[in-house]
Amino acid sequence: MADVKDIVKVAVDAYHGNVEKYSVGQSMELLRQALVDANGGSTVLDYRRIRDGKCNGLFSIVEEILERTAVEGLQGDEFFNALVDFRNLAEGDKNLFEVEDNILYVVAEAADGTQGIRRQRLGGVTETSIPTSMKYVKIYEELNRVLSGRVDFNRFISTVSESMRQRLLNDIYTLWTGATEKDFGGTTYFPTAGSYNEDELLELVSHVEAAAGGKPATIIGTKKALRKLKESIQSDGAKDELHNMGYYGSFYGTPCVAVPQRHKVGSTDFVMDDDTITVIAGDDKPIKVVYEGNPIVIPGNPLDNADLTQEYLYGEKYGLGIVLAGGNAGVGRYEMTE
């Protein structure tokens, strides 16, 4: 059997449509054969063989592929690149983020040769952790069909990966839309509300950048919200951006990042407010997503089901929160009323 790392790479590449050494069809056959080899050369899953540990490596391959495809599906997005910091920890590793207190020191004036000035203690550091918990999805029959060649391997990994991806997306959006000044910790926060005013937005950007020690800011909002940021002097480039992207890519030199809109779970209402934009500056990405330990695939007992179907429980452990370095970041929100 091929090396597990090579198998996982082929699976992830095929899932994204980026095949190099093999065609998509060849990739699917390679993956199917690797699973058959791990299953002792059989295309049929035998509960007794699984129970007795005779399918060494079978579920390890599936676990690694699902882990990578679920997370990598988000990391190429501009919104997530700007806001979300993904971290992977081994089970039991120290899950702590250090945030320096937001202080500056008083600079004293003294004569040459004088050092008798007031001492000032180094700023404190606040430690915060991100709680994690298991998230599960349960499927049945799919792996049997993969092994017997009756279903494309992409179908199997996309079904589970997309389920986990949607859950993570909902968690991230819920966290971000519900964030208040308290959630941003010691970060200097600048709320603004009222009808859209170009000068007020420019001032908000300046405040946020100043709070972050001069670091450049980014404006974040939905396409509909960013479309309102019309500059008083319209360039041809800005018109092209609006036509091609649906929003303005920058506001007087400050880059704008569009948040893909989503529906709330179980409804057709949008999650994001189309009348609110967020301005953020600093070195850190504010949303921390922490994956802890390794994902797991647990096969069920077909005798427990009336239809004798084989179940598989896939789970991964993660948590998320907002963490920003107090004195090195600034956040502002502009609620634009009509």
C-alpha positions in Angstrom: 0.0 0.0 0.0 1.2 3.5 -0.8 2.4 5.8 2.0 -0.5 7.2 4.0 0.8 10.8 3.6 0.8 10.4 -0.2 -2.7 8.9 -0.1 -4.0 11.8 1.9 -2.4 14.3 -0.4 -3.9 12.7 -3.5 -7.3 12.7 -1.7 -7.2 16.3 -0.8 -5.9 17.4 -4.2 -8.7 15.4 -5.9 -11.2 16.9 -3.6 -10.1 20.4 -4.6 -9.8 19.4 -8.3 -6.0 20.0 -8.3 -4.6 16.7 -9.5 -1.0 16.5 -10.7 0.4 13.0 -11.0 -3.0 11.3 -11.6 -6.2 12.1 -13.4 -9.3 12.5 -11.2 -10.4 9.0 -12.2 -7.0 7.5 -11.4 -7.0 9.3 -8.1 -10.3 7.8 -7.1 -9.1 4.3 -8.0 -5.8 4.8 -6.1 -7.8 5.9 -3.0 -10.3 3.1 -3.3 -7.5 0.6 -3.7 -5.6 2.0 -0.6 -8.8 1.6 1.4 -9.2 -2.0 0.1 -5.6 -2.8 1.1 -6.1 -1.3 4.5 -9.3 -3.5 4.8 -7.2 -6.7 4.3 -7.8 -6.8 0.5 -11.6 -7.0 0.8 -14.2 -4.7 -0.6 -16.7 -5.7 2.1 -16.6 -4.3 5.6 -16.8 -7.1 8.1 -17.8 -5.9 11.6 -15.9 -8.8 13.1 -12.7 -7.9 11.4 -13.0 -4.3 12.5 -13.9 -5.4 16.0 -10.8 -7.7 16.1 -8.5 -4.9 14.9 -7.7 -6.5 11.5 -8.3 -3.3 9.4 -5.2 -1.5 10.5 -5.0 2.0 9.1 -8.4 2.0 7.4 -10.0 4.6 9.5 -6.8 6.5 10.0 -6.7 7.3 6.3 -10.3 8.5 6.4 -9.7 10.6 9.6 -6.7 12.5 8.1 -8.5 13.2 4.8 -11.6 14.5 6.5 -9.6 16.6 9.0 -7.7 18.4 6.2 -10.6 18.9 3.7 -13.0 20.3 6.4 -10.5 23.1 7.5 -8.7 23.7 4.2 -12.0 24.5 2.6 -12.1 27.7 4.6 -8.5 28.9 4.7 -8.3 30.1 1.2 -11.2 32.6 1.7 -10.2 36.3 2.0 -12.6 36.9 5.0 -11.1 34.0 6.9 -7.5 35.0 6.0 -8.2 38.4 7.5 -10.0 37.4 10.6 -9.5 33.7 11.6 -6.4 32.2 13.1 -6.5 28.4 13.0 -4.4 26.5 15.5 -3.9 22.8 16.0 -3.0 21.4 19.4 -2.2 17.9 20.6 -4.6 16.6 23.2 -3.6 18.0 26.6 -1.3 20.8 25.2 -1.4 24.2 26.8 -4.3 26.1 25.3 -3.5 29.6 26.4 -3.3 33.0 24.6 -1.3 35.8 26.3 -2.7 39.3 26.0 -0.5 42.2 27.1 -2.2 45.0 29.1 -2.9 48.2 27.2 -0.5 50.6 28.9 2.2 53.1 28.0 5.0 54.3 30.2 5.6 57.9 31.4 8.8 59.3 29.9 10.6 61.5 32.4 12.8 64.5 31.7 16.0 64.7 33.8 19.4 66.4 33.8 22.5 64.6 32.5 23.8 62.0 34.9 20.5 61.7 36.7 18.7 58.4 37.1 16.6 59.1 40.1 13.2 58.9 38.4 10.1 57.0 39.4 10.1 53.3 38.6 7.3 51.8 36.6 6.4 48.2 36.6 6.3 46.2 33.4 2.8 45.8 32.1 0.9 42.7 33.1 -0.2 39.9 30.9 -3.6 38.3 30.9 -3.9 34.6 29.9 -7.0 33.3 28.3 -7.9 29.9 27.0 -10.4 28.8 24.3 -12.7 26.0 25.5 -13.1 23.1 23.1 -15.7 20.4 22.7 -16.4 17.5 20.4 -18.5 17.9 17.3 -19.9 14.8 15.6 -21.6 13.7 12.5 -23.0 10.2 11.9 -23.3 8.6 8.5 -24.1 5.1 7.2 -23.3 2.8 4.3 -21.1 5.4 2.4 -17.7 3.7 3.2 -19.1 0.3 2.0 -20.0 1.8 -1.3 -16.6 3.5 -1.6 -14.8 0.2 -1.0 -16.9 -1.6 -3.6 -16.4 1.1 -6.2 -20.1 2.1 -6.3 -19.5 5.7 -5.2 -16.9 8.4 -6.0 -14.5 8.9 -3.0 -15.1 12.6 -3.3 -18.8 12.0 -2.5 -17.9 10.4 0.8 -15.4 13.0 2.0 -17.4 16.0 0.7 -20.6 14.8 2.5 -18.8 14.7 5.9 -16.5 17.6 5.3 -19.2 19.9 4.2 -21.3 19.0 7.2 -18.4 19.9 9.6 -17.6 23.0 7.5 -21.1 24.3 7.8 -21.1 23.8 11.6 -17.8 25.7 11.9 -19.1 28.5 9.7 -22.2 28.9 11.8 -20.1 29.0 14.9 -17.7 31.6 13.5 -20.5 33.8 12.2 -22.5 33.6 15.4 -19.4 34.6 17.4 -18.5 37.5 15.2 -22.0 39.0 14.8 -22.7 38.7 18.5 -19.4 40.3 19.6 -19.6 43.3 21.8 -17.1 45.7 23.3 -16.7 43.3 26.2 -15.7 40.5 23.9 -12.8 42.5 22.4 -11.2 42.5 25.8 -8.8 45.3 26.6 -8.7 46.4 22.9 -9.6 50.1 22.4 -13.1 50.0 20.8 -14.7 52.8 18.8 -18.5 52.5 18.2 -20.1 54.9 15.6 -23.7 55.1 14.5 -25.7 57.3 12.1 -26.3 57.9 8.5 -23.3 57.2 6.3 -20.8 60.0 6.4 -17.5 59.8 4.6 -15.6 62.0 7.1 -16.9 60.0 10.1 -15.7 56.8 8.5 -12.3 58.3 7.8 -12.1 59.5 11.4 -13.1 56.0 12.6 -10.3 54.4 10.5 -7.8 56.9 11.9 -8.9 56.2 15.5 -8.5 52.4 15.0 -5.1 52.7 13.4 -3.9 55.1 16.1 -5.0 52.6 18.8 -3.0 49.9 17.0 0.1 52.0 17.0 -0.2 53.1 13.4 -0.8 49.7 11.9 -3.0 49.8 8.8 -6.7 49.0 9.2 -9.0 46.8 7.2 -12.7 47.4 6.7 -14.9 44.3 6.9 -18.6 44.0 5.9 -21.0 42.3 3.6 -21.0 43.2 -0.1 -24.2 45.3 0.5 -22.6 47.1 3.4 -19.3 47.8 1.6 -21.2 49.1 -1.5 -22.4 52.0 0.7 -18.8 53.2 1.1 -18.9 55.4 -2.0 -16.1 57.9 -2.2 -17.0 61.4 -3.1 -14.5 61.3 -5.9 -15.2 58.2 -8.1 -12.3 56.8 -10.1 -12.7 54.5 -13.0 -11.0 51.8 -11.0 -13.6 52.1 -8.2 -16.4 51.7 -10.8 -14.7 48.7 -12.2 -14.4 47.1 -8.7 -18.1 47.8 -8.0 -19.1 46.2 -11.3 -16.8 43.2 -11.1 -16.9 42.4 -7.3 -20.2 44.0 -6.2 -18.4 46.3 -3.7 -15.6 48.8 -3.5 -12.2 47.1 -2.9 -10.8 50.0 -0.9 -11.9 53.2 0.9 -9.3 56.0 0.4 -6.5 53.5 0.6 -8.0 51.3 3.4 -8.7 47.8 2.0 -12.2 46.4 2.2 -12.9 42.7 2.8 -16.3 41.2 2.0 -17.9 38.8 4.4 -19.9 36.1 2.5 -23.5 36.4 3.6 -25.2 33.3 5.2 -28.7 32.3 6.3 -29.4 31.6 9.9 -29.8 28.0 10.7 -33.4 26.8 9.8 -34.5 30.1 8.2 -33.9 32.4 5.2 -32.9 35.4 7.4 -29.4 36.7 6.9 -26.8 36.3 9.7 -24.8 39.4 8.9 -26.1 42.9 9.3 -26.0 44.7 5.9 -25.9 48.1 7.6 -22.8 47.5 9.8 -19.1 47.5 9.0 -16.2 46.7 11.3 -12.8 48.4 11.2 -9.9 46.4 12.6 -6.2 47.0 12.9 -3.4 45.0 14.5 -1.0 42.1 14.1 -3.3 39.4 15.3 -6.4 37.9 13.7 -9.2 38.3 16.2 -11.0 35.0 15.9 -9.0 32.0 17.2 -10.2 28.6 16.2 -8.4 25.9 18.2 -8.4 22.2 17.1 -7.4 19.9 19.8 -6.3 16.3 19.4 -7.0 14.1 16.4 -10.3 13.5 14.7 -11.9 10.1 15.2 -14.0 7.6 13.2 -16.0 5.2 15.3 -17.7 2.3 13.4 -21.0 1.2 14.9 -22.4 -2.3 15.3 -24.7 -3.2 12.4 -26.6 -5.6 14.8 -27.8 -2.6 16.7 -29.8 -1.4 13.6 -33.0 -3.0 12.4 -31.9 -2.6 8.8 -28.4 -4.0 9.5 -26.8 -0.9 8.1 -23.2 0.0 9.1 -22.9 3.4 10.9 -19.8 5.6 11.2 -19.4 8.4 13.7 -17.0 11.1 12.8 -15.9 13.6 15.4 -13.4 16.4 15.9 -12.7 18.6 18.9 -12.5 22.4 18.5 -13.5 25.7 20.1 -13.3 29.3 19.1 -13.2 32.8 20.7 -12.1 36.4 20.2 -8.6 37.3 21.4 -6.8 40.5 20.6 -3.5 42.0 22.0 -4.8 44.9 23.9 -2.2 47.6 23.3 -1.5 46.5 19.7 -5.0 46.5 18.2 -8.0 48.6 17.6 -11.6 47.8 16.7 -14.4 50.1 15.5 -17.9 49.4 14.3 -20.0 51.7 12.2 -23.8 51.1 12.3 -25.2 53.0 9.2 -28.7 54.1 9.6 -30.9 55.3 6.8 
